[in-house]
Amino acid sequence: MNREVTLPLIVDDRGTLQVAAADVSKLLRNVGGRWLHLVEAGQEGLDEDTVATLTIELAKLADRIDVACIAHSSGTSSD
């Protein structure tokens, strides 16, 4: 089930990003970290392998957002 997610950058007519990408990336990483913390604390109902997989995918998504925004800011394409 390896599907790529296309992330559109939300820019105004001057090319300025309208979403704080650093905040979104941080949020994605924090969600995964929180899930891992809950698993480590013995939270019932959380499958360790599933949480690990989802955490990795959230981190990859955050990385892609960072790369796309860096490319946008430097005037290059990340494709």
C-alpha positions, 0 to 999 in steps of 0.5 A, a space after each residue: 500500500 505504498 501510495 504517494 500523496 501529492 501536496 499542493 503548496 498553498 501560495 498567493 498570487 505573489 508566490 508567498 506560502 500561506 501555510 506555515 510549513 514548519 508548523 505543519 511538519 512539526 505537528 506531523 512529527 509530534 503526532 507520531 512522537 505522541 503515539 510512540 510515547 503512548 505505546 511505550 507507556 502501555 496504552 491499551 488498544 494501540 498496536 506497536 507495529 501499526 503505530 511505528 509504521 504510521 509514525 514513519 509515514 508521518 515523518 516522511 510526509 513532514 520531510 516531503 513538505 520541508 523539501 517542497 517548501 525549501 525548493 519553493 523558497 529557493 525557486 527550484 522544483 522538488 520533482 
